[in-house]
């Protein structure tokens, strides 16, 4: 499961100058060099706010203390140098630990040692991590959080941390990142695997050229002591005991994997880049098969195997058939008569009112079905499973749609595995033929839209008949329509009335920005770039309706008085102030998340004494395959002017090969938005 992956929040990147900074052959905890403490920047990336000088992980597998099977042991040792004040957060760490509610499987962290070094008046001051800087709390029934706050972290600090993880979750070994968002001087990862485990390797990311050592087939040997009953053969699953328990030590061969990455630059998050860490250079291990004495097992699953396994899990089965309490609750929360769509919306909103989202996603509910209605918060899986149960209680076909959030990463179509998922959505088939995908965990989002965090390529629909892929791309756009009725007088004053319509994701985003209706004026001014007074808003409280904002607009600042001529901006409300795609080259794709539909219309009336001198040429152009289109028209309306601008992005996602065309397209859009009307004073 993804939960079994150690998540170090706020640690991000790699790089190397071991000959100049850290002697990797002599690294011992508590023994630092003058080069490390005196370092003022990272020479290969001088603007980096921090650098990971040393990051070493050594993974092995052993029989756990209770002798119920193998577990992995990961020892980690890292050093980070902080250069800038805005990088002190690299002294905070979070390790997520899973503990099963259905078995004895668990994860634990121990041997935590930390030290912060600061150079003060030419002397190195050491501050040891104490117990007060380590805080363990229970997030839910199956997840614990180990929070580590290093002491006295400030600009110039050198941070050192060491810890060990033991985990019974051997299906997925922890992902190791050779690359993060800050550079790393040296990254080392070694994994020693007994012959009984066969893992698939998945190495991905943009920095593979920085590997200086790549060993994947080094053989060795190991041993383990197993408990077993006299009536059976040796096994890693000991269930009996008493006087019949015996032990046996067996020897086995091992396979060692070892990688060293050096001088890996930090992967800078570019504007409109996907949120996922999938693009950081990393390696994943996923169990393909086991071969223990007495029998083995293959984990080379098909997607049908995955769907069957998931559907049959106890915590999932409890929700698939609504219990008596859920049926009664669903009846109370719906009004009759109602169409199926109205019933869906009623139950969707009732679930949002019933349960608060805890802030965590999950592929499995963290609350049992028989306790869900008495809980006050839950993860996204439990919230959406309640919605699924309630819909089924009202005889509305609803199904599980497993997915991965944008931050969690893309799903691999060719590698069937439950561990890829971290989200549960609800797929609804309405009698009209309309289909809805629902996520009730986000209270501000209407049932007709998916939260943007869920818009991540595709998900796996699971039904009793099987499973299939379903697109998880935005079915609606950022829709805005700006209508301006403006008047220009001979003194260069430009004033008028605004009608600003926003719907779908534009409406959602504006409501989120405003928070309350009283904040709509500020949010609308920020979005449009126009100075407004007398602002009013229709449908703010109804998430299912488009918002209409009316206001008086003063745009004198967009007129330049040149004496006999007035120069007036044709597009008073710009799409963007500048092109966010500044780099000439780009590694990552561009992801706008949702399509765009923008319409801008201005009708400009000229006061007596003014006449049109010159209008810009109208223009239209598009991206290859029509993925983006732009047009701008200027029309002489019997002495007045009408300006009509249309911008659409039919697609939201652009691969690296499309980057240059997209950047030039946006440059051209913004250039044309600067077009000026020339008005003569008669």
C-alpha positions in Angstrom: 0.0 0.0 0.0 1.1 3.6 -0.5 0.7 4.1 3.2 3.6 1.8 3.7 5.8 4.1 1.8 7.8 6.4 4.1 6.7 9.9 3.3 9.2 12.6 4.2 7.3 15.8 3.7 9.3 18.8 2.9 12.4 16.8 1.7 12.9 17.2 -1.9 15.9 16.7 -4.3 19.4 15.5 -5.0 22.9 16.6 -6.2 26.6 15.8 -5.5 30.0 17.3 -4.9 31.4 14.7 -2.6 35.0 15.4 -3.4 34.5 19.0 -2.3 31.9 18.8 0.5 31.3 15.4 2.0 33.7 12.4 2.1 31.1 9.7 1.7 33.5 7.0 2.8 34.0 8.6 6.2 30.5 9.7 7.1 29.6 9.0 10.7 26.7 10.4 12.7 27.9 13.4 14.7 31.2 13.8 12.7 30.9 16.7 10.3 33.6 18.5 8.3 34.4 22.2 8.2 33.5 22.2 4.4 30.0 21.2 5.3 29.4 23.7 8.1 31.0 26.6 6.2 29.3 26.0 2.9 27.4 29.1 1.8 25.8 27.8 -1.4 25.7 24.8 -3.7 28.1 25.5 -6.6 26.2 23.5 -9.2 22.9 25.3 -8.3 23.9 28.5 -6.5 20.3 29.8 -6.1 19.1 26.6 -4.3 17.7 27.4 -0.9 19.2 24.2 0.6 21.0 21.1 -0.5 20.9 17.4 0.6 24.6 16.7 1.1 24.2 13.1 1.9 21.3 10.7 1.8 21.9 7.0 2.4 19.3 4.2 2.6 20.1 0.6 3.3 17.2 -1.9 3.2 17.4 -5.5 4.3 14.8 -8.2 5.2 14.6 -10.3 8.3 12.2 -12.4 10.2 10.3 -10.2 12.6 10.4 -10.5 16.4 7.1 -12.4 16.6 8.3 -14.7 13.8 5.2 -14.4 11.8 7.0 -13.6 8.5 9.6 -11.4 6.9 9.7 -7.7 7.3 11.9 -5.1 5.7 14.3 -2.9 7.7 15.3 0.5 6.3 18.1 2.4 7.9 18.4 6.0 6.7 21.0 8.7 7.3 20.9 12.1 5.8 22.4 15.6 6.0 20.9 18.8 4.7 22.5 22.2 4.5 20.1 25.2 4.8 21.2 28.3 2.9 18.2 30.6 3.0 15.6 31.6 5.6 12.8 30.3 3.4 14.3 26.8 3.6 14.1 26.2 7.4 11.1 23.9 6.8 13.6 21.3 5.7 14.2 20.7 9.3 10.7 19.3 9.7 9.9 15.7 8.8 6.9 13.5 8.8 7.0 9.7 8.7 3.7 7.8 8.1 3.4 4.4 9.7 0.7 1.9 9.1 -0.8 -0.6 11.6 -3.4 -3.0 10.3 -6.8 -3.3 12.1 -7.2 -6.8 10.6 -3.9 -8.5 11.5 -0.7 -8.1 13.4 1.0 -6.3 10.5 2.5 -3.0 11.5 5.3 -0.4 10.9 7.5 1.2 13.5 10.3 3.8 13.6 13.1 3.6 16.1 16.6 4.7 16.7 15.8 8.3 15.8 18.9 10.6 16.2 19.1 14.1 15.1 21.5 17.0 15.4 21.5 20.6 14.2 24.9 22.4 13.7 25.3 26.1 13.6 28.4 28.2 13.2 28.4 31.0 15.8 31.3 33.4 16.3 33.6 30.9 14.5 32.5 28.0 16.7 30.3 25.0 15.8 27.3 24.9 18.2 25.6 21.5 18.3 22.0 21.1 19.4 20.7 17.6 19.9 17.2 16.5 18.9 15.4 15.6 22.2 12.2 13.8 23.0 10.2 17.0 22.8 11.1 17.3 19.1 9.6 13.9 18.3 5.8 13.6 18.5 3.8 10.5 17.6 0.1 10.8 17.1 -2.6 8.5 15.8 -4.4 9.9 12.7 -6.9 7.1 12.3 -7.5 3.4 13.0 -4.7 2.3 10.8 -2.3 5.3 10.4 0.2 6.9 12.8 2.3 10.0 12.2 5.8 10.5 13.6 6.6 14.2 13.5 10.2 15.3 13.8 11.1 18.9 14.4 14.8 19.5 14.4 16.0 22.1 16.9 17.5 25.6 16.2 17.2 25.4 12.5 18.0 28.7 10.8 19.8 30.1 7.8 23.2 28.4 7.6 22.2 25.3 9.7 23.5 21.9 8.9 20.9 19.2 9.8 21.6 15.5 10.4 19.0 12.9 10.9 19.2 9.1 11.3 16.4 6.6 11.9 15.3 3.0 11.2 12.0 1.7 9.9 10.7 -1.8 10.4 7.7 -2.8 8.3 5.7 -6.0 7.8 4.3 -4.6 4.5 6.7 -6.2 2.1 4.4 -6.0 -0.9 5.7 -2.5 -1.8 9.1 -1.5 -0.5 9.5 2.2 0.1 10.1 4.4 -2.9 13.5 5.9 -2.9 14.0 9.4 -4.4 17.4 10.2 -5.9 16.0 13.5 -7.0 14.1 16.1 -5.0 13.2 19.8 -5.4 16.5 20.9 -3.9 19.8 19.5 -5.1 21.4 16.5 -3.4 25.2 16.1 -3.2 25.1 12.3 -2.9 22.3 9.7 -2.8 22.9 6.0 -2.1 20.3 3.3 -1.9 21.0 -0.4 -1.3 18.4 -3.2 -1.0 19.3 -6.8 -0.2 16.4 -9.2 -1.0 16.2 -13.0 -0.1 15.7 -15.4 -2.9 12.1 -16.0 -1.7 11.0 -12.6 -3.0 10.9 -11.5 -6.6 10.3 -7.8 -7.1 9.5 -5.8 -10.2 11.7 -2.7 -10.5 10.2 0.6 -11.8 12.8 3.3 -12.2 11.5 6.6 -13.6 12.2 10.3 -13.7 14.3 12.8 -15.6 17.7 12.4 -13.9 18.9 8.9 -14.7 22.0 10.2 -16.3 23.3 11.1 -12.8 23.6 7.5 -11.8 27.2 6.7 -11.2 26.6 3.2 -9.9 23.9 0.8 -11.0 24.0 -2.8 -9.6 21.0 -5.0 -9.9 22.2 -8.6 -9.8 24.9 -8.9 -7.1 24.4 -12.2 -5.3 25.1 -13.0 -1.7 23.8 -15.2 1.1 21.7 -14.9 4.3 20.0 -17.0 6.9 16.7 -16.9 8.9 15.2 -18.8 11.8 11.6 -19.9 11.3 9.0 -21.2 13.7 6.8 -24.1 12.7 4.6 -26.8 14.1 5.7 -30.4 14.0 2.7 -31.3 12.0 3.7 -29.0 9.1 6.7 -27.9 7.1 8.7 -24.8 7.9 6.7 -21.6 7.2 6.9 -18.0 7.8 3.3 -18.0 9.0 3.4 -19.6 12.4 -0.1 -20.0 13.9 0.2 -22.9 16.4 2.5 -23.5 19.3 2.6 -24.9 22.7 5.0 -27.8 23.1 4.7 -28.5 19.4 6.6 -25.4 18.4 10.0 -25.9 16.8 12.5 -23.7 15.1 14.7 -24.2 12.1 17.4 -22.1 10.6 17.7 -22.0 6.8 20.2 -20.5 4.6 19.3 -18.8 1.3 20.8 -16.7 -1.4 20.2 -13.0 -1.8 20.1 -10.5 -4.6 21.5 -7.1 -4.0 20.5 -3.8 -5.7 22.7 -0.8 -5.3 22.5 2.7 -6.8 24.5 5.9 -6.4 23.4 9.2 -7.8 25.6 12.2 -7.9 25.2 15.9 -8.9 21.5 15.5 -9.4 20.0 18.9 -9.7 16.8 19.9 -7.9 13.7 19.6 -10.1 12.3 23.1 -10.0 8.5 23.1 -10.1 7.6 25.0 -13.2 4.3 26.9 -13.6 1.4 24.6 -14.5 3.5 21.5 -13.9 1.7 18.3 -12.6 1.7 18.1 -8.8 2.9 14.5 -8.7 6.4 13.4 -7.6 6.4 10.9 -10.4 8.7 13.1 -12.4 11.4 13.1 -9.7 14.0 10.4 -10.4 13.2 7.4 -8.2 13.0 3.7 -8.0 10.0 1.5 -6.9 9.9 -2.1 -5.8 6.6 -4.1 -6.2 6.3 -7.8 -5.3 5.8 -10.0 -8.3 6.0 -13.5 -6.6 7.2 -15.4 -3.6 8.9 -18.8 -3.4 9.1 -20.0 0.1 10.0 -23.6 1.1 6.8 -25.6 0.8 5.1 -23.3 -1.8 5.1 -20.0 -3.6 2.6 -17.5 -4.8 2.4 -15.3 -7.9 1.4 -11.7 -7.6 1.4 -11.0 -11.3 -2.2 -9.9 -11.2 -4.5 -8.8 -13.9 -6.8 -5.8 -13.4 -9.6 -8.3 -12.9 -7.6 -9.9 -10.1 -7.2 -6.5 -8.5 -10.9 -5.6 -8.7 -11.9 -8.9 -7.2 -9.4 -8.6 -4.4 -10.5 -5.1 -3.6 -14.2 -5.8 -3.8 -13.8 -8.8 -1.4 -12.0 -6.9 1.3 -14.0 -6.9 4.5 -13.9 -3.1 5.0 -15.2 -2.7 1.4 -17.9 -5.4 1.5 -19.5 -3.8 4.5 -20.4 -0.7 2.4 -21.5 -2.5 -0.8 -24.8 -3.6 0.7 -26.3 -0.8 2.8 -27.2 -1.8 6.3 -30.5 -0.9 8.1 -29.1 2.3 9.6 -27.9 3.7 6.3 -31.2 2.8 4.6 -33.1 4.7 7.3 -30.7 7.7 7.0 -31.0 7.8 3.2 -34.7 7.9 3.5 -34.6 10.8 6.0 -32.3 12.8 3.8 -34.3 12.6 0.5 -37.5 14.2 -0.5 -40.2 12.5 -2.6 -41.1 12.9 -5.4 -37.7 13.6 -6.8 -35.9 12.6 -10.0 -32.9 10.3 -9.8 -30.5 13.3 -10.3 -32.3 15.3 -7.6 -31.9 12.3 -5.3 -28.2 12.0 -6.1 -27.7 15.7 -5.3 -29.7 15.4 -2.0 -27.7 12.5 -0.8 -24.4 14.0 -2.0 -25.1 17.2 0.0 -26.4 15.2 3.0 -23.1 13.2 3.2 -21.1 16.5 3.0 -23.2 17.8 6.0 -22.8 14.5 7.9 -19.1 13.9 7.7 -16.1 16.3 7.8 -13.2 15.3 5.6 -10.1 14.6 7.8 -7.7 15.9 5.1 -6.5 12.4 4.1 -7.2 10.4 1.0 -7.4 6.7 1.1 -8.1 3.6 -1.0 -9.8 1.9 1.9 -12.3 3.5 4.4 -10.8 4.3 7.8 -14.1 3.9 9.5 -16.2 0.7 9.7 -19.6 0.8 8.0 -21.4 0.2 11.2 -19.7 3.2 12.8 -19.7 5.7 9.9 -23.0 7.5 10.9 -21.7 8.1 14.4 -18.4 9.5 13.3 -17.6 13.2 12.9 -14.8 12.9 10.4 -13.3 10.3 8.0 -11.0 9.9 5.1 -12.2 10.4 1.5 -12.8 6.6 1.0 -15.1 6.3 4.0 -17.0 9.5 3.0 -17.5 8.3 -0.5 -18.4 4.7 0.5 -21.2 6.2 2.7 -22.4 8.0 -0.4 -22.3 4.8 -2.4 -24.2 2.9 0.2 -26.8 5.6 0.5 -27.3 5.8 -3.3 -27.8 2.0 -3.4 -30.3 2.2 -0.6 -32.4 4.4 -2.9 -31.9 1.9 -5.8 -29.6 4.2 -7.7 -26.8 2.2 -9.5 -23.6 3.4 -7.9 -20.2 1.8 -8.2 -16.6 2.1 -6.8 -14.2 4.0 -9.0 -10.6 3.6 -7.7 -8.3 6.4 -8.6 -5.1 8.3 -7.7 -5.1 12.0 -6.8 -2.9 14.4 -8.8 -0.4 14.6 -5.9 -0.2 10.8 -5.6 0.8 10.3 -9.2 -0.4 8.7 -12.4 -1.7 5.2 -12.6 0.3 2.6 -14.5 -2.0 0.9 -17.0 0.4 -2.0 -17.5 1.2 -2.7 -13.9 -2.0 -4.0 -12.1 -1.8 -3.2 -8.4 -4.0 -2.0 -5.6 -1.1 -0.1 -4.1 -1.3 2.6 -6.9 -4.6 3.9 -5.7 -5.2 6.4 -2.9 -8.7 7.6 -3.6 -12.2 6.2 -4.0 -14.8 8.0 -6.1 -18.4 7.1 -6.8 -19.6 6.3 -10.3 -23.3 6.7 -10.9 -25.4 5.5 -13.8 -28.6 7.5 -14.1 -31.7 6.2 -16.0 -31.4 9.1 -18.5 -28.1 7.7 -19.6 -26.2 10.4 -17.9 -23.2 9.4 -15.8 -21.8 11.2 -12.8 -18.5 10.8 -10.9 -18.8 12.0 -7.4 -16.4 13.0 -4.6 -18.3 14.2 -1.5 -15.3 14.9 0.6 -14.9 18.5 -0.7 -17.8 20.6 0.6 -17.5 23.5 -1.7 -17.7 21.4 -4.9 -21.1 20.7 -6.5 -22.0 17.2 -7.5 -21.7 18.1 -11.2 -18.0 18.8 -10.9 -15.1 16.7 -9.6 -12.5 18.4 -7.3 -9.5 19.3 -9.4 -7.3 17.0 -7.1 -9.2 14.1 -8.7 -8.7 15.1 -12.3 -5.8 12.7 -13.0 -6.1 11.0 -16.3 -8.1 7.9 -15.5 -9.6 5.6 -12.8 -10.6 2.0 -12.5 -14.3 1.3 -12.4 -15.2 -1.8 -10.3 -18.5 -3.6 -10.7 -19.7 -7.1 -9.8 -19.1 -8.1 -13.5 -15.5 -6.8 -13.7 -13.6 -3.6 -14.1 -12.7 -1.1 -16.8 -10.9 2.3 -17.3 -12.9 5.5 -17.0 -11.5 8.9 -18.0 -10.9 11.4 -15.2 -10.5 14.5 -17.2 -12.5 17.7 -16.6 -15.8 17.4 -18.4 -16.4 21.2 -17.9 -14.2 24.2 -18.4 -13.1 27.4 -16.9 -15.9 29.4 -18.4 -15.9 33.2 -18.2 -17.8 35.8 -20.1 -17.0 39.5 -19.7 -19.3 42.2 -21.1 -18.4 45.8 -20.8 -20.5 48.8 -21.8 -18.0 51.7 -21.7 -18.0 55.4 -22.5 -14.9 57.5 -23.4 -15.0 61.3 -23.0 -12.7 63.9 -24.4 -10.7 64.1 -21.1 -9.7 60.5 -21.5 -12.1 59.2 -18.8 -13.2 55.7 -19.4 -16.1 54.4 -17.4 -19.0 52.0 -17.7 -20.8 48.9 -16.6 -19.6 45.3 -16.2 -21.5 42.1 -16.5 -19.2 39.2 -15.5 -20.5 35.7 -15.8 -18.5 32.7 -14.4 -19.6 29.1 -14.4 -18.3 25.5 -13.9 -14.6 25.6 -12.7 -14.4 29.3 -13.0 -17.4 29.6 -10.7 -15.9 27.1 -8.3 -12.6 28.9 -8.1 -14.1 32.3 -7.7 -16.3 31.1 -4.8 -13.3 29.5 -3.2 -11.3 32.7 -3.6 -14.1 34.8 -2.2 -14.9 32.4 0.7 -18.0 34.4 1.5 -20.3 36.6 -0.6 -18.8 39.7 1.1 -15.4 38.8 -0.5 -16.7 38.6 -4.0 -15.8 42.2 -5.0 -12.1 41.7 -4.0 -12.0 38.3 -5.7 -13.6 39.6 -8.9 -11.3 42.6 -9.1 -8.3 40.2 -8.7 -9.6 37.9 -11.4 -10.5 40.5 -14.0 -7.9 43.2 -13.2 -10.6 45.8 -13.2 -11.3 48.4 -10.5 -15.0 48.0 -9.5 -17.6 49.8 -7.4 -21.2 49.1 -6.6 -20.6 45.3 -6.9 -23.5 42.9 -6.8 -23.6 39.2 -7.2 -26.3 36.7 -8.2 -26.3 33.0 -7.3 -23.2 33.1 -5.0 -24.8 30.6 -2.6 -26.0 28.2 -5.3 -23.1 26.1 -6.4 -25.1 24.7 -9.3 -25.8 28.0 -11.0 -23.5 30.3 -12.9 -22.6 33.5 -11.0 -23.4 36.9 -12.5 -21.4 39.8 -11.1 -22.5 43.4 -11.9 -20.4 46.4 -11.2 -19.4 49.9 -12.2 -16.0 50.1 -13.7 -13.4 52.9 -13.9 -10.7 52.2 -16.4 -9.1 55.7 -16.8 -5.7 54.1 -16.2 -6.0 52.2 -19.5 -6.2 55.4 -21.5 -3.1 57.5 -22.6 -3.7 61.1 -23.6 -1.4 62.0 -26.5 -2.8 65.5 -27.0 -4.8 65.3 -30.2 -5.1 61.5 -29.9 -6.3 59.1 -27.1 -4.8 55.6 -27.0 -7.2 53.1 -25.5 -6.5 49.5 -24.5 -8.8 47.3 -26.5 -8.8 44.5 -24.0 -9.3 46.0 -20.6 -9.5 42.7 -18.7 -6.5 40.6 -19.7 -6.3 36.8 -19.7 -2.9 37.0 -18.0 -0.5 39.8 -17.1 2.4 37.8 -18.5 3.3 34.5 -20.0 3.8 31.9 -17.2 5.8 29.7 -19.5 9.1 31.6 -19.4 11.7 28.8 -19.9 12.9 28.2 -23.4 13.1 24.5 -22.7 11.0 22.4 -20.4 11.2 18.9 -19.0 7.7 18.5 -17.5 4.4 18.7 -19.4 2.1 21.7 -19.0 -1.2 20.9 -17.2 -3.9 23.6 -17.0 -6.1 21.0 -15.2 -9.3 22.1 -17.0 -10.1 23.4 -20.5 -10.7 27.1 -20.9 -13.5 29.1 -22.5 -13.1 32.8 -22.3 -15.3 35.4 -24.1 -14.7 39.2 -23.8 -16.9 41.8 -25.4 -16.6 45.5 -25.0 -18.9 48.1 -26.6 -17.2 51.5 -26.5 -19.3 54.6 -27.0 -17.4 57.8 -27.9 -18.5 61.1 -26.5 -19.1 64.1 -28.8 -15.9 65.5 -30.1 -14.3 62.1 -30.5 -13.9 59.9 -33.6 -12.1 56.7 -34.6 -8.7 57.4 -36.0 -7.4 53.8 -36.3 -8.4 50.3 -35.2 -6.0 47.4 -34.9 -6.3 44.6 -37.4 -8.5 41.6 -36.4 -6.7 38.3 -36.0 -7.3 34.7 -35.4 -4.9 31.7 -35.0 -4.8 28.3 -33.4 -2.6 25.6 -32.0 -1.9 22.4 -33.9 -4.9 20.0 -34.0 -7.1 22.9 -32.7 -6.1 22.3 -29.1 -6.2 26.1 -28.6 -7.8 28.9 -30.6 -7.8 32.6 -30.3 -9.6 35.4 -32.1 -9.7 39.2 -31.6 -12.0 41.4 -33.7 -12.4 45.2 -33.8 -15.6 46.5 -35.4 -16.5 50.1 -36.2 -20.1 50.5 -34.9 -21.2 53.8 -36.5 -18.7 55.9 -34.6 -18.4 53.5 -31.6 -16.2 50.4 -31.3 -17.0 46.8 -30.5 -14.1 44.5 -29.4 -14.7 40.8 -29.3 -12.1 38.4 -27.9 -12.4 34.6 -27.7 -9.9 32.2 -26.2 -10.4 28.5 -25.9 -8.1 25.6 -24.8 -10.0 22.4 -25.8 -7.4 20.4 -24.0 -5.8 21.0 -20.6 -2.7 18.8 -20.9 0.3 19.5 -23.2 3.2 17.1 -23.5 6.8 18.4 -23.6 7.0 18.2 -27.4 4.1 20.7 -27.6 5.7 23.1 -25.3 7.3 25.5 -27.7 4.2 25.9 -29.8 2.1 26.5 -26.7 4.6 29.1 -25.4 4.5 30.9 -28.7 0.7 30.7 -28.8 0.4 32.4 -25.4 3.0 35.0 -26.3 0.9 35.9 -29.3 -2.3 36.0 -27.3 -0.8 38.4 -24.8 0.8 40.5 -27.5 -2.6 41.0 -29.2 -4.3 41.8 -25.9 -2.1 44.9 -25.8 -3.6 46.2 -29.1 -4.6 49.9 -28.9 -7.5 51.8 -30.3 -6.5 55.3 -31.6 -9.2 57.9 -31.0 -8.9 61.5 -32.4 -10.2 64.6 -30.6 -12.1 66.6 -33.3 
